[in-house]
Amino acid sequence: MKLSEVFGQYRAEWHRAHIYDFFTKPNYFSRLLSPRTCVLEGGRGSGKTTVLKCLSVEGQLAHAGNDFNSFLATAKFLGFYWKVDTNKVCNFSGPELEDKEWDKIFAHYINLVLCGSIAAFLNCAEKNHGVKIDFSRPKWGLFFHALRLKSVYSTGELENAIIDSQLDVENYVNNLDSSKRPFLSPRKTPLDLMTSAIVECPEFSSKIVYFIVDEYENLSDKQQVVFNTLIKHSADPYVFKIGIKELGWKEKRIVGLREKLQQPADYELISITEELDERFADFSEDICNSLLRKSGYFPENSPSIKTFYNGLNIYDEADLLDVSSLVGVLELDFKKTKAAEEMESFQYKNLRGLEKYCALMWSKDSPDGLIEIIQGLKNSTNHFNQRMSNFGHAMLYAIRKNRRGGGGKIQKYYCGWSTYVLLAHNNIRYMLQLIHLSLSEATDDDTSRLFSEISYEAQTNAAIRVGGMAFEDLQGIQASKFALAMGRIFQLLASQPIGHAPEINQFGFGKDCFSDTEFEVRLNTMLNSGVMHLAFVQFKSNKTASESVEIRRYDYRLHPVMSPFFGFSYRSKRKLDLNSKEEIDGLMQCEATSIAGVLRRHNRDLKSEVSELPDQLTIFGNLIGDI
């Protein structure tokens, strides 16, 4: 297997059969196995599909070594996976029929889809493993009657009959010929009957049925109401395992009642982000090591992959960014002033390159300011060290930007396993992309070089590429222009840190933004779309809980994986407030005047050389270049 096949297949669907071979159990897996309805919530690439597919009968059989008898002996449940296909479910709506009629048709379609997945398994079990199903038992007769199935004597005929019925429904909703309206089965009844009949079979006795529904967010609001009703009233011998993106559950109501699904009475919510928050570093390390070992690239006794991803402290990074050249230029001006004598002192000469750069920049071109800093060092280093702790990282983003004659290709390094963990932000797909591209660049597909340290340059270039790919994935959604505007703002704030709050990379909204209901709806829709598509990370605001509008309880940041692409800090730090509706409207259209307005409020020099676009952003110059 090629290295690109190990790490380059970021989607679970791309791994096909290998998805089960490479599976690493997350810490929340045991909760998902519990015999109750669970909702697994996580963004694109968080690992939902992989985990859910491993609950399916195919996944269970693979983990039993494809030994069907062993699978039957050990499995406590039978899992049937269904991924919601937008191409199909989008057809179950329209002005041609009343909502109640659409609800009945969709409920019947769900009966067919879920029962069809069981029928396919039974047919496979009969053909390949000799399992015999006694269709003469009473519950099978009731089931056939509920779906109006006739002349069914084998599992193959059962599977084909359900497929035919499903096609009849799909053809009907595409053409809406009233003369060909199919028979509609009652809500839930076929599921009750078929699952009860299944567990009466000797081979499957005492087992529970798990209906695994992935990409639940692809259902419309009204379709979610229909499916919610199934979830609300599900009972032994079946439960649901739902996979959904954050903010993808648009409706929690059930049909015909004002009642909603509630946690924990109706389901257990498992948030992947929250579950992996403190464990993601170890989890991603385990996955990467497992991929390399199971694919044959790493022997069992080889060191962990993270040992090849060394990072940089701020002082070594500043040296790599050639801070000494910049310090030399700055010192020339000060050595012509009364500060020259203090610059010869041990306290100043003993400073590292980044510390000298900070001292010179913090003095604000004032000899008295530099003298004060150096004399302060003679008395105690505590204040200076604390200042370096608060501002040292932020100053790295200005070094290459402030080089006379231009900087280098890499404006800021993004390297080290811990940095990659923060960039991925609990998203395993992003982590695999970072590892894949950095390994590819460092080894140039020469696998004999896998045991070499991955250079800082290779790690950084990979991080920039992954960030760019993540931003490109946003094209076509509402949040893309706003994300571009905020990325440009954070990039320019980072490049001019002197005299300002360091590492601003979050944003929130003042209460004055919510006096206009129409504007609030548009803003909320854009932000929710951005969170669902990983443009933004949403987190609880520090604002008081007394504020009643839901959106006010959250602040946001661009997903950290995009920070190398734009060139700002990946660490969750400080926030800027957006208070003007007109300004926010402009940012949602990525208007240069609105970007400039935010920067002026934060006292940034728009005419400075540092406002020039980085190479990777020049493609967007027509939108954000001229501010």
Sequence and secondary structure as in RCSB ss.txt:
>XXXX:A:sequence
MKLSEVFGQYRAEWHRAHIYDFFTKPNYFSRLLSPRTCVLEGGRGSGKTTVLKCLSVEGQLAHAGNDFNSFLATA
KFLGFYWKVDTNKVCNFSGPELEDKEWDKIFAHYINLVLCGSIAAFLNCAEKNHGVKIDFSRPKWGLFFHALRLK
SVYSTGELENAIIDSQLDVENYVNNLDSSKRPFLSPRKTPLDLMTSAIVECPEFSSKIVYFIVDEYENLSDKQQV
VFNTLIKHSADPYVFKIGIKELGWKEKRIVGLREKLQQPADYELISITEELDERFADFSEDICNSLLRKSGYFPE
NSPSIKTFYNGLNIYDEADLLDVSSLVGVLELDFKKTKAAEEMESFQYKNLRGLEKYCALMWSKDSPDGLIEIIQ
GLKNSTNHFNQRMSNFGHAMLYAIRKNRRGGGGKIQKYYCGWSTYVLLAHNNIRYMLQLIHLSLSEATDDDTSRL
FSEISYEAQTNAAIRVGGMAFEDLQGIQASKFALAMGRIFQLLASQPIGHAPEINQFGFGKDCFSDTEFEVRLNT
MLNSGVMHLAFVQFKSNKTASESVEIRRYDYRLHPVMSPFFGFSYRSKRKLDLNSKEEIDGLMQCEATSIAGVLR
RHNRDLKSEVSELPDQLTIFGNLIGDI
>XXXX:A:secstr
  HHHHHS  SHHHHTTHHHHT    TTHHHHTSSS EEEE  TTSSHHHHHHTTSHHHHHHHTTT HHHHHHH 
SEEEEEEE  HHHHTTS  TTS HHHHHHHHHHHHHHHHHHHHHHHHHHHHHHH     TTSHHHHHHHHHHT  
S  SHHHHHHHHHHHHHHHHHHHHH  GGG      SSHHHHHHHHHHHTSGGGTT EEEEEEE GGGS HHHHH
HHHHHHHT  TTEEEEEEE TT     B TTSS B  TTTT EEEEHHHHHTTTHHHHHHHHHHHHHHHTTSS T
TS  GGGG     HHHHHHHTTHHHHHHHHHHHHTTSTTHHHHTSHHHHTS HHHHHHHHHHTTT HHHHHHHHH
HHHH SHHHHHHHHHHHHHHHHHHTTT TT   S SS   SHHHHHHHHTT HHHHHHHHHHHHHHHHTT GGGT
TS   HHHHHHHHHHHHHHHHHTTTTSTTHHHHHHHHHHHHHHHH  TTS S EEEEEE GGGGS HHHHHHHHH
HHHHHHHTTSEEEEE SS TT  SGGGGEEEEE GGGHHHHTS  S  EEEEE  HHHHHHHHTT HHHHHHHHH
HTT  TTSGGGS  GGGGGGHHHHT  
